[in-house]
Amino acid sequence: MPDLVTKLRPKERTRTARPPMYKVILLNDDFTPRFFVVRVLKAVFRMSEGEALGVMLTAHQRGACVVAVFTREVAEEKCRRANDMGAAEGFPLTFTMEKED
Protein backbone atom coordinates (compact mmCIF):
# COMPACT_ATOMS: atom_id res chain seq x y z
CA MET A 1 0.00 0.00 0.00
CA PRO A 2 1.44 3.42 -0.94
CA ASP A 3 2.16 5.97 1.75
CA LEU A 4 -0.67 8.50 1.82
CA VAL A 5 -0.05 11.98 3.13
CA THR A 6 -3.06 13.66 4.60
CA LYS A 7 -3.03 17.39 5.12
CA LEU A 8 -5.50 18.97 7.42
CA ARG A 9 -7.34 22.01 6.17
CA PRO A 10 -6.82 24.95 8.52
CA LYS A 11 -9.89 25.92 10.46
CA GLU A 12 -11.45 29.17 9.40
CA ARG A 13 -12.06 31.55 12.22
CA THR A 14 -14.44 34.40 11.91
CA ARG A 15 -13.90 37.49 13.96
CA THR A 16 -16.56 40.01 14.56
CA ALA A 17 -15.54 43.47 13.51
CA ARG A 18 -15.48 46.24 16.05
CA PRO A 19 -18.27 48.74 15.52
CA PRO A 20 -17.27 52.06 13.95
CA MET A 21 -16.75 54.82 16.48
CA TYR A 22 -18.09 58.37 16.31
CA LYS A 23 -16.73 61.57 17.84
CA VAL A 24 -19.14 63.87 19.65
CA ILE A 25 -18.06 67.46 18.99
CA LEU A 26 -19.04 70.61 20.88
CA LEU A 27 -19.27 73.67 18.63
CA ASN A 28 -18.61 77.10 20.09
CA ASP A 29 -21.22 79.86 19.90
CA ASP A 30 -21.24 83.39 21.29
CA PHE A 31 -24.61 83.17 23.01
CA THR A 32 -24.65 80.13 25.31
CA PRO A 33 -23.30 80.99 28.79
CA ARG A 34 -20.25 79.07 29.91
CA PHE A 35 -21.87 77.85 33.13
CA PHE A 36 -24.69 76.28 31.11
CA VAL A 37 -22.26 74.46 28.79
CA VAL A 38 -20.49 73.06 31.84
CA ARG A 39 -23.83 71.96 33.31
CA VAL A 40 -24.75 70.12 30.09
CA LEU A 41 -21.35 68.41 29.88
CA LYS A 42 -21.64 67.25 33.48
CA ALA A 43 -25.24 66.04 33.07
CA VAL A 44 -25.06 64.32 29.68
CA PHE A 45 -21.43 63.19 29.49
CA ARG A 46 -20.88 62.62 33.24
CA MET A 47 -17.81 64.81 33.40
CA SER A 48 -16.33 66.28 36.52
CA GLU A 49 -16.33 70.05 36.98
CA GLY A 50 -12.69 70.29 35.90
CA GLU A 51 -13.11 68.13 32.81
CA ALA A 52 -16.19 70.06 31.73
CA LEU A 53 -14.42 73.39 32.18
CA GLY A 54 -11.48 72.16 30.10
CA VAL A 55 -13.71 70.97 27.24
CA MET A 56 -15.75 74.18 27.32
CA LEU A 57 -12.64 76.38 27.25
CA THR A 58 -11.07 74.39 24.43
CA ALA A 59 -14.24 74.76 22.36
CA HIS A 60 -14.33 78.47 23.20
CA GLN A 61 -10.71 79.03 22.14
CA ARG A 62 -10.57 76.76 19.08
CA GLY A 63 -14.16 76.87 17.87
CA ALA A 64 -14.86 73.17 18.48
CA CYS A 65 -13.76 70.37 20.78
CA VAL A 66 -14.13 66.59 20.74
CA VAL A 67 -16.09 65.72 23.85
CA ALA A 68 -15.96 61.91 23.69
CA VAL A 69 -15.98 58.92 21.33
CA PHE A 70 -18.85 56.42 21.29
CA THR A 71 -20.58 53.90 19.09
CA ARG A 72 -23.06 55.47 16.67
CA GLU A 73 -26.19 54.85 18.72
CA VAL A 74 -24.70 56.23 21.92
CA ALA A 75 -23.23 59.26 20.13
CA GLU A 76 -26.60 60.05 18.53
CA GLU A 77 -28.37 59.82 21.88
CA LYS A 78 -25.82 62.01 23.69
CA CYS A 79 -25.95 64.66 20.93
CA ARG A 80 -29.73 64.66 20.97
CA ARG A 81 -29.95 64.99 24.76
CA ALA A 82 -27.35 67.78 24.89
CA ASN A 83 -28.93 69.72 22.02
CA ASP A 84 -32.38 69.30 23.59
CA MET A 85 -31.11 70.72 26.89
CA GLY A 86 -29.84 73.81 25.07
CA ALA A 87 -33.04 74.23 23.07
CA ALA A 88 -35.16 73.89 26.22
CA GLU A 89 -33.33 76.87 27.72
CA GLY A 90 -33.39 78.84 24.45
CA PHE A 91 -29.67 78.58 23.69
CA PRO A 92 -28.13 77.65 20.32
CA LEU A 93 -25.85 75.07 21.97
CA THR A 94 -24.78 72.60 19.29
CA PHE A 95 -23.23 69.16 19.55
CA THR A 96 -22.50 67.22 16.37
CA MET A 97 -20.96 63.85 15.59
CA GLU A 98 -18.66 62.52 12.90
CA LYS A 99 -17.16 59.16 12.15
CA GLU A 100 -13.73 58.61 13.63
CA ASP A 101 -10.96 57.90 11.13
C-alpha positions as CSV (number, residue, x, y, z in Angstrom):
1,M,0.0,0.0,0.0
2,P,1.4,3.4,-0.9
3,D,2.2,6.0,1.7
4,L,-0.7,8.5,1.8
5,V,-0.1,12.0,3.1
6,T,-3.1,13.7,4.6
7,K,-3.0,17.4,5.1
8,L,-5.5,19.0,7.4
9,R,-7.3,22.0,6.2
10,P,-6.8,25.0,8.5
11,K,-9.9,25.9,10.5
12,E,-11.5,29.2,9.4
13,R,-12.1,31.5,12.2
14,T,-14.4,34.4,11.9
15,R,-13.9,37.5,14.0
16,T,-16.6,40.0,14.6
17,A,-15.5,43.5,13.5
18,R,-15.5,46.2,16.1
19,P,-18.3,48.7,15.5
20,P,-17.3,52.1,13.9
21,M,-16.8,54.8,16.5
22,Y,-18.1,58.4,16.3
23,K,-16.7,61.6,17.8
24,V,-19.1,63.9,19.6
25,I,-18.1,67.5,19.0
26,L,-19.0,70.6,20.9
27,L,-19.3,73.7,18.6
28,N,-18.6,77.1,20.1
29,D,-21.2,79.9,19.9
30,D,-21.2,83.4,21.3
31,F,-24.6,83.2,23.0
32,T,-24.6,80.1,25.3
33,P,-23.3,81.0,28.8
34,R,-20.2,79.1,29.9
35,F,-21.9,77.8,33.1
36,F,-24.7,76.3,31.1
37,V,-22.3,74.5,28.8
38,V,-20.5,73.1,31.8
39,R,-23.8,72.0,33.3
40,V,-24.7,70.1,30.1
41,L,-21.3,68.4,29.9
42,K,-21.6,67.3,33.5
43,A,-25.2,66.0,33.1
44,V,-25.1,64.3,29.7
45,F,-21.4,63.2,29.5
46,R,-20.9,62.6,33.2
47,M,-17.8,64.8,33.4
48,S,-16.3,66.3,36.5
49,E,-16.3,70.0,37.0
50,G,-12.7,70.3,35.9
51,E,-13.1,68.1,32.8
52,A,-16.2,70.1,31.7
53,L,-14.4,73.4,32.2
54,G,-11.5,72.2,30.1
55,V,-13.7,71.0,27.2
56,M,-15.7,74.2,27.3
57,L,-12.6,76.4,27.3
58,T,-11.1,74.4,24.4
59,A,-14.2,74.8,22.4
60,H,-14.3,78.5,23.2
61,Q,-10.7,79.0,22.1
62,R,-10.6,76.8,19.1
63,G,-14.2,76.9,17.9
64,A,-14.9,73.2,18.5
65,C,-13.8,70.4,20.8
66,V,-14.1,66.6,20.7
67,V,-16.1,65.7,23.9
68,A,-16.0,61.9,23.7
69,V,-16.0,58.9,21.3
70,F,-18.8,56.4,21.3
71,T,-20.6,53.9,19.1
72,R,-23.1,55.5,16.7
73,E,-26.2,54.9,18.7
74,V,-24.7,56.2,21.9
75,A,-23.2,59.3,20.1
76,E,-26.6,60.0,18.5
77,E,-28.4,59.8,21.9
78,K,-25.8,62.0,23.7
79,C,-25.9,64.7,20.9
80,R,-29.7,64.7,21.0
81,R,-29.9,65.0,24.8
82,A,-27.3,67.8,24.9
83,N,-28.9,69.7,22.0
84,D,-32.4,69.3,23.6
85,M,-31.1,70.7,26.9
86,G,-29.8,73.8,25.1
87,A,-33.0,74.2,23.1
88,A,-35.2,73.9,26.2
89,E,-33.3,76.9,27.7
90,G,-33.4,78.8,24.5
91,F,-29.7,78.6,23.7
92,P,-28.1,77.7,20.3
93,L,-25.9,75.1,22.0
94,T,-24.8,72.6,19.3
95,F,-23.2,69.2,19.5
96,T,-22.5,67.2,16.4
97,M,-21.0,63.8,15.6
98,E,-18.7,62.5,12.9
99,K,-17.2,59.2,12.1
100,E,-13.7,58.6,13.6
101,D,-11.0,57.9,11.1
